[in-house]
Amino acid sequence: MSIQMVVLMPMLFVIAFTGLQAGLYFYGRSAALSAATTGARAAAVEHGTAADCQEAAIGFVNHLGDVLSQPQVACVRTATTVTVRVAGTTLSVIPGWQLTVEQVATQQVEKVT
């Protein structure tokens, strides 16, 4: 019985931690996409700027807590579109394994006609 546990327990731990790490990775991706969308909405208003985009996206990530560490936000606003790229490192339960996520959101700029 104890030999079976010695063999099975490490395998069960690997399966459990891999599943938990996958969940944290997808949660980080979702958070990055939501932050990018929030930043795109802030910059897409008629008088929005890239600074508004940065502020909204970073504020969203900070509001979530430690879901994304070292968040990087890049906003590009042209006359017709806003493109926001959010990248960061997700939480990790496996020591030494840092997963990076990157999400992009694009939205059309609003114009009153």
C-alpha positions as CSV (number, residue, x, y, z in Angstrom):
1,M,0.0,0.0,0.0
2,S,2.7,2.5,0.9
3,I,4.7,1.8,-2.3
4,Q,1.6,2.6,-4.3
5,M,1.3,5.9,-2.5
6,V,4.9,6.7,-3.1
7,V,4.3,6.2,-6.9
8,L,0.8,7.7,-7.1
9,M,1.0,10.8,-4.9
10,P,3.6,12.7,-7.0
11,M,1.6,12.0,-10.1
12,L,-1.5,13.2,-8.4
13,F,0.2,16.4,-7.3
14,V,1.5,17.0,-10.8
15,I,-2.0,16.7,-12.2
16,A,-3.5,18.9,-9.6
17,F,-0.9,21.7,-9.9
18,T,-1.0,21.6,-13.6
19,G,-4.7,22.0,-13.6
20,L,-4.5,24.9,-11.1
21,Q,-1.8,26.5,-13.2
22,A,-3.9,26.2,-16.3
23,G,-6.8,27.9,-14.5
24,L,-4.6,30.8,-13.4
25,Y,-3.2,31.2,-16.9
26,F,-6.7,31.5,-18.4
27,Y,-7.8,33.8,-15.7
28,G,-4.8,36.0,-16.4
29,R,-5.7,36.0,-20.2
30,S,-9.2,37.0,-19.4
31,A,-8.0,39.8,-17.1
32,A,-5.6,41.1,-19.8
33,L,-8.4,41.1,-22.4
34,S,-10.8,42.9,-20.1
35,A,-8.1,45.5,-19.4
36,A,-7.4,46.0,-23.1
37,T,-11.2,46.4,-23.8
38,T,-11.6,48.9,-21.0
39,G,-8.6,50.9,-22.3
40,A,-10.0,50.8,-25.9
41,R,-13.4,52.0,-24.7
42,A,-11.8,54.9,-22.8
43,A,-9.8,56.1,-25.8
44,A,-12.5,55.5,-28.4
45,V,-14.8,58.3,-27.1
46,E,-14.8,61.4,-29.3
47,H,-12.2,63.3,-27.4
48,G,-10.4,60.3,-25.9
49,T,-6.6,60.1,-25.9
50,A,-3.9,57.4,-25.6
51,A,-3.3,58.7,-22.0
52,D,-7.0,57.9,-21.2
53,C,-6.4,54.4,-22.5
54,Q,-3.3,53.9,-20.4
55,E,-5.0,55.2,-17.3
56,A,-8.1,53.0,-17.7
57,A,-6.3,49.8,-18.6
58,I,-3.7,50.1,-15.7
59,G,-6.5,51.1,-13.3
60,F,-8.5,48.0,-14.3
61,V,-5.5,45.7,-13.8
62,N,-4.7,47.4,-10.4
63,H,-8.3,47.0,-9.3
64,L,-8.1,43.2,-9.9
65,G,-5.2,42.8,-7.5
66,D,-2.2,40.5,-8.3
67,V,-3.8,38.7,-11.2
68,L,-1.2,40.2,-13.6
69,S,2.2,41.2,-12.4
70,Q,4.4,43.7,-14.3
71,P,1.5,44.8,-16.6
72,Q,2.5,46.6,-19.8
73,V,-0.1,48.6,-21.7
74,A,0.5,50.0,-25.2
75,C,-2.2,52.2,-26.8
76,V,-2.3,53.4,-30.3
77,R,-5.1,55.8,-31.4
78,T,-5.5,56.7,-35.0
79,A,-8.2,58.8,-36.6
80,T,-10.5,55.8,-37.0
81,T,-9.4,53.0,-34.6
82,V,-7.9,52.4,-31.1
83,T,-5.7,49.4,-30.6
84,V,-4.6,48.3,-27.1
85,R,-2.1,45.6,-26.2
86,V,-1.9,44.4,-22.6
87,A,0.8,42.0,-21.5
88,G,1.8,40.7,-18.1
89,T,2.9,37.7,-16.0
90,T,0.2,35.5,-14.5
91,L,0.3,34.0,-11.0
92,S,2.2,30.8,-10.7
93,V,1.9,27.8,-8.3
94,I,4.8,26.0,-10.0
95,P,8.1,27.5,-8.7
96,G,10.3,29.0,-11.4
97,W,7.6,28.9,-14.1
98,Q,6.5,32.3,-15.2
99,L,3.7,32.4,-17.9
100,T,3.3,35.6,-19.9
101,V,-0.1,36.6,-21.4
102,E,-0.7,39.1,-24.1
103,Q,-4.1,40.3,-25.4
104,V,-5.1,42.9,-28.0
105,A,-8.4,44.8,-28.3
106,T,-9.4,47.1,-31.2
107,Q,-12.3,49.5,-31.3
108,Q,-13.5,52.1,-33.7
109,V,-13.3,55.8,-32.7
110,E,-16.6,57.5,-32.1
111,K,-17.4,60.5,-34.2
112,V,-20.5,62.7,-33.8
113,T,-21.9,63.6,-37.2
